[in-house]
Amino acid sequence: GSGALLKAHGTTSVASDDLTLSATRLPLTSFTMLLGSRATRNIPFRDGRLCVGGSGTRIWRFQLRNSGQWGAAVFGAGIVARSLSFSTPAGYINSGDTWYFQTFYRDTTGPCGSGGNLTNNVKITFTP
């Protein structure tokens, strides 16, 4: 298939915290989670390519959703606020930070039969 797609909406303002990320073209009623990291990579993972996290850089799980009957999921607003609940300041989103986001989703009918897949990643540089 054509794979799922992740897009950003809203602003990159830390103060506004109105950024949302939408994943579309997901399998119906599939669980999907928003992942974020300060680094990027490109390695095979399940039926896709893992594009977040790098050598020695943590991957943070932001939100979990179900794609429902439309095969779509929306994450945020409140992504900055959610980052402040992580156990260490290394996971906090601050103005000037660049983060990479990607969603992992259950895909029981994927091309490689691994049971999971990933969307593209989205690069966000946060502003005041």
Secondary structure by P-SEA (a helix, b strand, c coil): cccbbbbbccccccccccbbbbbcccccbbbbbbbbccccccccccccccccccccbbbbbccccccccccccccccaaaaaaaacccccccccccbbbbbbbbbbbccccccccccccbbbbbbbcc
